[in-house]
Amino acid sequence: MKLLFIITKGIERAGSALRTIQLAAVTAEAGHHVEVFLFDEAVHWAQGIEAADGETLEHYLEMLQADKHPIMVCKSCLAKRRIPKDSLIAGTVIVEMPQMAAKLADPDYKVFTF
């Protein structure tokens, strides 16, 4: 089974967003197949924004091993916010909606939305 964590919260709900990223990272370290999808305001995490305590997505990249557990960023969400691709941190992958739709419809995936 593949676990897909969809995160929609940005800096306004930093605690919730970062705890979800941490949960995904711990789950990946435990040997499960994990993928993270940053959607809506969560795409800003891919820019390396910091929570008030200084915590960032980058703190969990090593645990997630992005080469095995992709951190995907919504392409249309980036476009809506006029975020350039070159402003994203290494280890993130831009994906289009049809790719995400295929994962959501795939019975091998269990989807969690935060």
Order of alpha helices (4+ residues) and beta strands (2+ residues): beta-alpha-beta-alpha-beta-alpha-beta-alpha-beta
